[in-house]
Amino acid sequence: MTVKVGINGFGRIGRLAFRRIQDVEGLEVVAINDLTDAKQL
């Protein structure tokens, strides 16, 4: 069973969380919310 995760903020902590989630089986990032436009993410 996959747990879907959204990240609110893609600063230092958000990026660290994203990298860690990529390494964990059963977690999937489905949304990232940040003030920056998508090209800069």
C-alpha positions as CSV (number, residue, x, y, z in Angstrom):
1,M,0.0,0.0,0.0
2,T,1.4,3.4,-1.1
3,V,1.1,6.4,1.2
4,K,0.7,9.6,-0.8
5,V,2.5,12.6,0.6
6,G,2.3,16.3,-0.1
7,I,5.1,18.7,0.8
8,N,4.3,22.2,1.8
9,G,7.4,24.4,1.1
10,F,10.3,23.3,-1.0
11,G,13.1,25.1,0.9
12,R,16.0,23.3,2.7
13,I,13.7,21.0,4.8
14,G,11.3,20.3,2.0
15,R,14.1,19.2,-0.4
16,L,15.6,17.0,2.4
17,A,12.2,15.4,3.0
18,F,11.7,14.9,-0.8
19,R,15.0,13.1,-1.1
20,R,14.3,10.9,1.9
21,I,10.8,10.0,0.7
22,Q,12.3,8.9,-2.7
23,D,14.4,6.3,-0.7
24,V,11.5,4.9,1.3
25,E,9.4,2.1,-0.1
26,G,5.7,2.7,0.1
27,L,5.8,6.6,0.0
28,E,4.9,8.7,-3.0
29,V,5.1,12.5,-3.4
30,V,2.0,13.6,-5.2
31,A,2.2,17.4,-4.6
32,I,4.7,20.1,-3.7
33,N,3.4,23.6,-2.7
34,D,5.9,26.5,-2.9
35,L,5.8,30.2,-3.7
36,T,8.4,29.8,-6.4
37,D,7.3,29.0,-10.0
38,A,7.7,25.4,-11.3
39,K,10.7,26.1,-13.5
40,Q,12.8,27.0,-10.5
41,L,11.8,23.9,-8.5
